[in-house]
């Protein structure tokens, strides 16, 4: 495994155990089947309980059956999951950072005790409803509403491009509370089997095909007021959830790039042309050297991010920088790896083409590349360019 600067040499016992556990899981359970799942547009539900048993969901949080591992260990876990496939890492990231996290951070004690153990084990599957058909990069334009009606709220609106929606038991839905004159954004725990709630699958994807993606439709959906997250008020609440997920992406992208590099290097060492392995040609060595450099740089950025997050000093803009850089890096390196494989690179027998396609989604979701540029730009200039 590529680790040019020896980052893994400094892991403590727990971090090494988590890395090896996740790597073994991917090697034995994901890689033998992922090409078929991807081609069949199938998310492997059979992996959900096993990942829960291994403690993958919300592993960097404490209590309620959560593993409470270090931020570096959590990053390494997501690195290994995405080396298998972005769809597998996305499932785990949503379950943890976008569903367990808001309940853990803003939920009542009753909500925490009811939902977190079931989500942590994989008994229940969750999704996160923020993006709307007309409001992707600008969640402040949210049109989904929640209106108080006695002891309930009535939710109306729609959410789109929601990972896990078609297979979810519960959704964290963000809506404007129109009963309050300030119309604040509030979070609601919405069971997907309630009347007025639909979770249709979005098909015809050419990316993230081993991930279940859909919509959340809300039509006069009656939700008990007890389902509102009491401590979440304002747009900063869902945006802080996105920071949790973006952190996992910064690490996961390293896994994609590393898997692409290793595939290309192994192929170059075995593939012979002109009476020698193509790895012996200068142009291929230049490609491998540049790939290794870019991946190592991204590894060091992710590690620094983990250190900052562990001590509570990380900022949203720093997470944006890591997500922006590392995903672009992975997108580029998967393409180079595909080139090195020649015609074989466009087949399902090798992962770089699949990683390439997946990275197009990762480049866009959880904040597009351009939006992250503006987040960093605002941090550098104190001028918000998107307003």
Secondary structure, DSSP 8 states (H G I E B T S, - for coil): ---TT-GGGG--HHHHHHHHHHHHHIIIIITTTHHHHHHTT---GGGHHHHHHTT-TTTTS-STT-----HHHHHHHHHHHHHH-HHHHHHHHIIIIIIIHHHHHH--HHHIIIIIHHHHHTSS-EEEE--BTTBSS-GGG---EEEEETTEEEEEEEEEEEETGGG-SEEEEEEEETTSTT--EEEEEEETTSTTEE--B----SS-TTS-EEEEEEEEEEEEGGGEEEEEESHHHHHHHHHHHHHHHHHHHHHHHHHHHHHHHHHHHH-EETTEEGGGSHHHHHHHHHHHHHHHHHHHHHHHHHHHHHTT---HHHHHHHHHHHHHHHHHHHHHHHHHTGGGGGSTTSSHHHHHHHHHHHTTSSS-HHHHHHHHHHHHHS--TT-
